[in-house]
Amino acid sequence: MTTVPKSRLFPIITNEAAIAWIGLYCLAVVMGYGRFLFTATLPDIMAQLSLSTAIAGWMASVNYIGYFIGALIAMFVPQRLTWQMLMFWTIVSVITTMLLVVPEMSLNLWYVIRLLSGIASGVAMILSSSLVIQSFSNERRSVLSALHYAGIGVGISLSAVLTWWLLVLGYHFDIIWLVAGVSSLPLLWLLYGLRPVGIAADTSGEVGQEHSKHNSAQLSISQAYTNFKRALYEAIVGHTKAILLLSASYVLAGFGYITSATFLPVMAAQRLTTQNYAGLLIWLLVGIFAMLSNPLWGALAKRIGEIKTLMGLTLLQAFGMFLPLWFEGALGLYANAVILGLTFVGMVSMTLTIIKNINPAYSNLLIGLATLAYALGQFIGPLVTVALAGQDDNFNAGLLVAAIGLMIGLGLIILFRQQRNHQL
């Protein structure tokens, strides 16, 4: 009997373009499914489970606080454990997606699953980006990084198409989540191909080496908090005001976009009652324009700089929040979707680029801090929106507050720019 060598079944992938596509697939799974499939299926979830808007908002916020926790966990992951932790949390993401097929789960189980899914998204988003982007050569990094981050928009688009297709066939959210989970399984095999070279080798008999690694792991855990405090101090010293201003604006950016990113299909179901699946078409537009976002704004940033580009994107997103207030019908919602897709990924990309350049030696730590700020805004957003919606489930007040938050965030970015110019 002939056995196939393990190296043939699980080859190590080194091609840069292939790694970028795997990164795209990973973000589509952990972000597109793990976070945003909830938005696409929310109207059906609310209908099938007879959920109130308040409970739906809490489900969304639990996922976002999970993302906050995940970003915090990722900040403490040693570089040498990046791949192992990425594999673990991607598996968690796939499992929590598939678990929503279980019938008649209690509300508490829903909260636990959505929390774990959020944690998995936060860890995997940061670690996949770290693992993938460090594999690129300097001359190809810009193009391939844009391809990697397009996974967020691809995932949103796939969540809309998958939901649309299965609803038309007569299925409901449980089967939609199951199919999403099954379609995510090949990612685990592909991510195994990105493992560090040392893991591919046969380590039998290397007891002394494993013992040394175990001791090293214990040492790193015991010193993690001390090392983190020292690194945090060194990262922000001399830049405290600038980092606080940018982080505060990023809290408001997370707060501002999340009303649409959570409830846009629900708003469409409320307003466009004669248009079947209008909410999913609108959500598909968000994904398509999110895919276009990074190349478009990246090119603009090369001409006018990241800070000016971020200011423009923030103003544009705030304008988009007003449109459903000014135009009650389809125009306001479709225009909001286009602007949301165009802006939110670009705002993430610009902010992370700006904050890591404040102190490049501590770029991973600063990106982690910014991600925590964004996640905090996302957690607060749905809770404020459902509180303002009241018994009539009217989201207009939530959109207005989101727009005001974004405008305040724009003011903070302007102050940040003045602070940086003063320092220079």
ABEGO torsion letter per residue (X at the ends): XBBBBAAAABBBBABAAAAAAAAAAAAAAAAAAAAAAAAAAAAAAAAAAGBBAAAAAAAAAAAAAAAAAAAAAAAABBAAAAAAAAAAAAAAAAAAAAAAABBGBBAAAAAAAAAAAAAAAAAAAAAAAAAAAAABBAAAAAAAAAAAAAAAAAAAAAAAAAAAAAAAAGBBAAAAAAAAAAAAAAAAAAAAAABBAAAABBABGBAAAAAAAAAAAAAAAAAAAAAAAAAAAAAABGAAAAAAAAAAAAAAAAAAAAAAAAAAAAAAAAABAABBGAAAAAAAAAAAAAAAAAAAAAAAAAAAEAAAAAAAAAAAAAAAAAAAAABABAAAAAAAAAAAAAAAAAAAAAAAAAAAAABAAAAAAAAAAAAAAAAAAAAAAAAAAAAAAEAAGBAAAAAAAAAAAAAAAAAAAAAAAAAAAAAX
